[in-house]
Amino acid sequence: MLKFPTVLTNFKDRVGKRILILLCVVGVFSCSKKEGLDLRETYSATDANPFGGMVANQLFNQYYASYYVVKTNHAVSKNSMLKSDDDAVFFSISRHLFLEDEEVQTILNSVYEGNTFFFSSAYFDTSLMNAINCRISEAAFPVSNSNLYTDTRVRLIADLEKGNDSTFGYFYRPFRHYFSTINPGYGRILGYNGEGYPNFIVIFWGKGKLLLHSEPRAFSNYFLLTRNNYRYMEGILQVLGDSPGHVYWDDYYRVLTRKPAANNGGGTLNEFLKQPPLAWAFYLLAALLASYVLFNGKRKQREIRIITPNVNSSVAFSETIARLYMQEGNHKAIALKMVAHFQEFLKTNYYLDTNISRHDLVLALSRKSGVSEEDTRSLLVAMDKLAMAREVTDSELFRLHSQMQEFYNNRK
């Protein structure tokens, strides 16, 4: 197995703790899903947030350290360099994979010539799925449990065949997407999710291979920095091969948010602009309209009074608290701060004395907040348990944060 440098391990420990601490502390004190840590799934090579792709990009470049990794910003059908390759590696991570029919054909032709393509996406374009006779589905979960955090895992067949421990997991929403139909003549399963559904397959076509992975979150910073999960990507890179002619890192499909329009000449407007007289008339009309809006609007517009925005002091305070405990990773201290803040919230908003018996507090809080007695009791029991515990783990702190957020969101 390839050994990554020690600096990656140090980076993993440092950033992983910061992600957890900032997520819990900032989330609790701001009491808003719109504030705090950025949980968008960007998979960008320069994004250091939990679901960015900085770590995956570093591992990819480390694995192919003797190659110049080409970062592509256009469709494969427009890549003249890739068209002439017959042993290249193309690597892509995206939340959605949108492809034109021409691109699907280009990918299959390139694979047939000997190239290797890897795509990890939660939603694959049906044009690609139809071309390779595969289907991707989403595992059914009860509505009440679909967004709950849990220990979710993945595993690789290659390591299982060697008798090694190939299970990798982290604490977040479950991996739900899997390949429900796999081409029986050309496909093979390479990995499964924690529920035993195939989430990593390979399609052998001609001299090359097409690898498809249905869970891009397994290549996020958060997942790869959890324990030894970087070995999961290491195992996948070994399947791609270590001696290609060229290496490509995709940055085009990652940012593509919708399927490109069919190549039918660009629509009515493009046909209109193909005629020079009509094009000049269109541009002139657009310029006149813009001038009218600009100058006429300026003449009639009233003065707009500048209103100084309110400063969200709770977010600033929570960030300060996060920095104080970030260096030590003191989860117990953070849990106590969360409990103290929640008790103050009850006194301020519901005028409740938190020193009364837990049974009476549950009944009073449930009646005033509109949250069910069961959920209210579960939250208070969890608070008492962590307050009395000598140590608090990552999972316990994350679970307490989730319960508090559900209470804030469900209260009337």
C-alpha positions, 0 to 999 in steps of 0.5 A: 500500500502507498504510504502518504507523508506524515504531514497529511496525518498532522493535517488530518488531526488538526483540521478534523478537530476544527471541523467538529468543534466549529460545527458544534459550537457555532451551530449551538450559539447562533441557533441557525442553520444559515450561520456557522460552518459551510457544509456545501458539497463543492468538492473543489480542490481549493476548498478546505471546508468539510465537503470540499475536495482539498484533501482528495486533490492532495492525495491524488497529486501525491499518488501521481507525484511523478506526473503533471496533473492536468486540471480540465475546465471543459467537456471531454468532447472538447479536450483535444489532448485527451482524444489522442490518449490511449492510456490516460486517467481521468478523475472527477468528483461532483454532486451531479454529473450532467452529460450531453450525448456527444460527451457520453459517446466520447467517454465510451470511445476513449475508454475503448481505446484504453483510457480509464475514467473515474466518476464519483457522483450522487446523481448520474445522467440517464444518458450515461446510465442508458448507454452502459445498461446500468441504473442508480437508485436511492435507498429508502429511509423513513422520512423521520430518519432520512436526515439523522446523523449516524455512523455510515460506512463504505468498503472495498472488494479488493481489500476484502479479497485479500482478507484485510479490514476494508471498512471505512466510516464517519459520523454523518448522514448515511450513504444512500445512493447505490447501483441497483442495476449493473451491466451483467456482461461488462460490469463488476462490483468493487465496493459496497456501502454500509447497508450492503448495496453496491456503490462502486462498480467498474465497466470493462469496455475495449482496452480500458475501464470506466469506474463509477462511484455513487457517493462523492461524500466519501472523497470529502475533506471530512470523510478522508480526515476521519481516522485512516479513511484516506486509505479508502481513496488510496485503494481506489487510486490503485485500481485506476493504475499507477503508470498512465500516459497522462493524468487529468483532474476534472473541474468542469463537471464539478461546477456544472449545475444543469444538463447542457442544451442539446446541440441544435444550433443554440435555439431561436436567439442564436439563429437570429444572431447569425444574420448580421443585420438582425444581430446589429439591430438586436445589440442596438436595441439592447444598448438603447434599452439599457441607457434608458433604464440607467439614466431615467431610473437615476433621475427619478430614484429617491435617495435610499437611506443606508441602514447599518446591519445588525451585528450578530454578536452570538455568532462572534461570541461562539467563534471566540469560544470555539477558538479557546477550546480548539487547541485542546479539543476539550469536548467536555468543556464544549458540552458544558457550554452547550448545556449552560447556553440551553438552560439560559435559553429556557429561562429567557424564553420560557421563564422556567427554573431548571433546578426543579425535578426533571419530570416537572421540567419535561412536562412544563417545557413540552407544554410551552415549547410544543415539542413532544414529551419524548423528545424533550425528555431525551434531550434533557437526559442527554444533557445530564449524561454528558454533564456528569461524564468524565469525558465526551467523545466526538459522536456524543458531542455531535449527537447532543448538537443534533438534538438541540437543533431539532428542539430549536427547529420544532418549537412553536 
